[in-house]
């Protein structure tokens, strides 16, 4: 779309208007006007603005008007935050008479920071934060940093006084339906079923599985993932394998016991599978002998 007597077409003018930086001191939308008779090189200095609005760069180029022609337009000035796409602007019925463009409300152009050692009392004990800010001129770097700090404080202040009870009211904990499945319906092996049934433990209540093994790299090692599927543990369970470490089996037992002792869960399964093998290079290098044990730690001294 072109305008008679104007060098630029409508799209070019809209893109240049998008780059214009204005500063509004009013919370309400304001209307600016432009009327220029040619010949003239139109810049932002020709803008007719309300007293609440000021233009940052009066030399910014808009268009060129030929002799005998006139360029006249109105534009809408608003305050905002961040970036607003055309689609959101269309929701405002008062703006339907205007050609829509994306709105950029971000005065900070670029930010750079570095962290340096700060010497305090002759020793390096603190860090110094060095920040560099570039803005579009509608706000000073000092004000931009101050407003950013205020936003962060406002966002984190509610976390100071938050309690677990309040969180439970906002996000009630739903009972896991899997935890109500009877042990008879879990399709366990006969051996696993008899052990758990005798101890009156539902595997769905086991909150963690820790396996410790000093296995040789080529030996078959226990896997927590396979185990929880085999005896029906879960579905929300913490699994960890302690491998290739001295006393890994003891470590697995200790971690499982600690979780139950601290009240984090009702039951925890600890398995120790320690393996010994021949020294590297001899005929027994890939042979191994193993021994192991498994305990379910619980609040009822299982």
N, C-alpha and C positions, 0 to 999 in steps of 0.2 A: 504494500500500500504506500502510495507516494502522496506528497503534499505539494501543490503547485508553487513553484518558485523557491522551493527548499531543496538544498543539495542532498540532504540525507532523507532516507525513507523513514516511515513510522517505526520500524523495528530498530533501526540505528538510534533514533532519538530515545526510545524506551530503554535501550541498553545503556546509553549515556546517563539517562536520568537515574538508573539503578546505581550508578557509581557516585552520584552526588551525595555528599555527607552533610546532613542537616542536624541541628541540635534543637530539640523542642523542650521547652520548660513547662509544657502543659500536658496533663494526663489525657485530655480530650483530643480527638483528631482535628487537625487544622487544614485549611485550604490555602494553597499558594497559587499565584497566577503569573502568567508570562505573556506579554504582548509586545512584539518587536516588528517595526516596519523596515523593509529593506531599502537599500543594501545594508547588511549588518552581519557581523560575526557574533552570534548569540553565545553568551556565557552565563554563568550563574549570577553574575552581577546584575542581570536584568530581572531577576526574580522579585516579585512583589509578595512579601511574606508578612504574616501577622507579627505583632510585637513579641509573641512568645516563642517565635522560631527564628533561628539565625543560620546562615550558610557558613560553612567552615572555609571553603576555598572559592572565592569570588571569580577566579580566573579559569574555572573549569569549563571546557568547551562543550557546547550542546549541539549547535547546528549553524549553517550558513544560509542567510535569506537573500534572495536576489532583489534588485531594484523593482519597485512597483508591486511587491508582494508583502504579505503580512503573516507572521507566525504567531498564533494565539493558542494558549492552552491553559488548563487548570490541573493541578495535581494535589494529591492528598498526602498529608504528613501525619505520621503516627509514631508513638513510642512503643517499643516492644523489647523482647528478649530473644537472643539467639537467631534462628533462621525460620522464616515462614514461607511455605510454598504457596503457589497460586491457588491451589484447591482450598486451603483454609481461608484465604482472602475472599473467596466467592461466597462463603457462608455469611458474610456481613452484608445485609441487604442495602445498607447505606452506601456501599462501594460499587454497586452494580453499574453505575453510569460511567465508571472509569475503566480504562484498559488495565488489566491486571498484570503485575510483574512480581517476581519473587522478592521478598523483603529481607534485607540483611540488617540485623540489629546488633551486630557484634563490633564494638569499637576497637577491640584489641586485634591488631594485625598479626603479630608474631610475638612469641615468648621464648626466651632461652634462659637456661639456668645451669649453674655449676656449683659443686660442693668442694670447698677447700678446707685444709687443716687450719685451725685457729690456734695460735700460740697464746696461752694464758699462763702468766707467771713463769715463763721460761720453759714450759712443757706443752706438748701437743695433747690437749685434753678435750677439745671441743671441735665441732664442725661449723664452718661459716657458709651460709647459703647466699650465693650471688645470683641475682635475677636481672634480666634485661627485658624490657617491655617496649613494644612499638604500637602506637595507637593511630587511629585515623584523624586525630585532632579534636574530636568532639569531647574527649575526656583526657585528662592528664594521666600519665602512667601511675602517679601516686594515688589518684582517686580510683583508678582501675584496680590496683592491688588492694586498696582498702575495701572496695566493694566486694571483691572476690573473697577476702578474708571474712567479711561479714556473712556472706552466703554460706561459707563452710561452717562458721560458728552456729548459724541458725539451723543448719542441717544436723549437726552433731549434738546440739544442746539437749534435745529430747532423750538422747541415749543416756544422759547422766542419771536420771531418776527412774529409768525403766526397771521393772521387776519381772521375775519369771511368772508371777501370778497374773500380771496384766497381759503378758504374752499368751498365756493359756486361755484367757478370756477372748482375746482377739483371734487366736488360731487354736481352736480346741483340738486336742489330740484324739484322733479317731482310733478306735480299737482295731487292731489288725485282724481281719477275719481268718487269716491263716493260723493265728495262734489258738483258735478255738477248734481246730480239726482234731478229732480223737486220734490217739496213737494207732488204733486198730485200722484206720483208713489211710495210713501213710505208706503202705506197700513196702514195709521194711523187710530185711532179711530176717530169718527166724532167730539167728543169734543176736542181732541188734535189738529186735523186738523184745526178746526175753530179758536182756540186760536192762533196758530202759523201763520195761514194765515192772520188773522186780524192784527197781529204785523209785518207781512212781514218778518218772520224769517224762514230760512231753518234750520231744526234741525241738519243737517250735519255740520253746522258752530258753533255749541255749543261745546266748548273745554273742559268743565269740568262740573261735576254734584256733588254737595255736599249736603248731607242730614244729618240734625241734629235731634236727637230724644232722649227724656228722657224716653223711653219706659220701661215698666216693663219687666223683662226677659221672662215672659210667654206671653207677648202681641205680636201681629203681628207687625213687624217692617218694614219700607220701605227699599227697596233694590235698590241701584244704578244700579246694573247689570240688574235687571228686568226692571227698568225704561228706560234705554237707548234702550233696545229692543222694548219697548212698543211705544215709540215716534220716533224711528228711528235716535237716536243720534249716532254719530261716523263716522268712526270706531275707530279713534285715539282720545280717550277722557279719561281724568283723572276722576276717580270716587273714592269718599271716603264717609264713613258713620261715623258721630259723634254720638256715642250712650252712654247711661247711664251716661251722664255728665250734670251738671247743665248748663242751657243756651246753650245747644248743638245746638238748632235751630238757635239762634243768631250767634253762631260761624260759622255755615255753611254759613249763609248769608254773614257774614263779609269776609270769605275766598273767596267766589265766587266774591264778589264786588272787592276785592283787586286784583285778577287776571286780571280782565277787566281794572281796573284803571291803573295798571302797564303796560298795553299793551301786556300782554302775549297771549291774545286770544280776539276774537271779542265778543263772548257771553259766559256766564257762568250761570248755573242754580243752584239756592240755594233754598232748601226746609227745612222748620222748622216744625216738627211734635212733639209737646210737649205733654206728657201724664202724668196724675196724677192718683194715685191709693190709696187704703186704706192702713192703717198702717199694718205692719206684725202682724199676729196673730188674727186680728179681722175678722168679717164677710165680710168686704169689701176688703180683701187683694187682691183678684184676679179680682176685678171690676175696671174699668178704664174709665176715660173720656178724650177725646183728642180734640185738636184743632191744626190747621196747616195752613201754607201759603206757596206759592211758587212764586219765582220771577226769571225772566230771566234778568240778568244784561248785558248791552251791551254798546258799544261805542256810540250808538245813543239814550241813555237814555230810553231804552225799559222798 
